[in-house]
């Protein structure tokens, strides 16, 4: 049909706010700037954000949130029989949605099965990932705190062996996709390791190279910059009443909130000179029981709170780190799983923050880390340098343009045919 709009189907892991919010910003740009027909497919509590913005949503199997978090925290191998069944179920569910909705392009954010599903359906696949989830990251990762390898061998030896362990684990996680390739004959789809599985016909890196450097990028892998969520919500009333003369700490855990961090932050800074701003997400804290210098909201526009903060204490989620760095705010991170540790290693590499291992979390340690970052101007200077780098990108608009460009020749060919 000549002139029909591109149909784009987006697959987030809707158990987590970051993976929905990034695709949501791209979806709005595709709809508003390119006139595309955009819909979402997935499962999880945050899929409702897409419906709130007027997008149609379709159910699609997603590994339950608790199981995903458990695997991420342990960063170990899992039951291979269970994993093979999960992968097969996920591919079947994806294919059902794709064949029913007939999109021109599918876009995934940490929806691992989508490359296989898209290839099986003959639909171009765009992957939105961070550079650390590719084979191209140009940074040697250290051993993970709390990981079995580190506990057994010690940090120094575990760091030396970590590249080999990582390669073995990524190969293992990709094994069900190797079996899929044999069964379906899709030999052109690489599945040497899990990063191959995640990579798309077009892979968009939601990073800046100054934070997450890469090497040997093929032309199908492009930096677009971070994709920052712009929620339509008013800032909390207490924001306007804050003092500009008092040091301010913003504490947030994204959608994977950990009550212990919030409680520790209250203990660390209660009744001090600090103003402590908290967005607690799904974690419930009673505001009436908090000291007068602690200000609480379940959700709030993070950019507005970052603008008032001297330091951001967070879980090491990529979206939260970039939100802080975009505002030139240094970070103290308390990671709860492997990917967050990787992001905080990159943050430390850039000089824009510190990682406080979860095993060392306590009121005294947290306050000491925050004060160390405040006292050393180099952290703020590094964060501001990254802020300038981030400002040169427009992640959502760039990603939307590249997706629309991928769809355009397909629409022209179909119209001509």
Secondary structure, DSSP 4 states (H G I P E B T S, - for coil): -TTPPPEEEEEE-TTSHHHHHHHHHHHHHHHHHH--EEEEEE-SGGGHHHHHTT-EEEE-----HHHHHHHHHH-----HHHHHHHHHHHHHHHHHHHHHH--SEEEEES-TTHHHHHHHHT-EEEEEE-GGGSTTB-SPPPPPTT-HHHHHH-HHHHHHHHHHHHHHHHHHHHHHHHHHHHHHT-TTS--SSHHHHH--SEEEE-S-TTTS-BSS--TTEEE----------PPPGGGGG--SSS-EEEEE-TTS--HHHHHHHHHHHTTSS-EEEEE-TT----GGGS-TTEEEESS--HHHHHTT-SEEEE---HHHHHHHHHTT-EEEE---SHHHHHHHHHHHHHTSEEE--GGG--HHHHHHHHHHHHH-HHHHHHHHHHHHHHHT--HHHHHHHHHHHHHHHHHHHHHH-
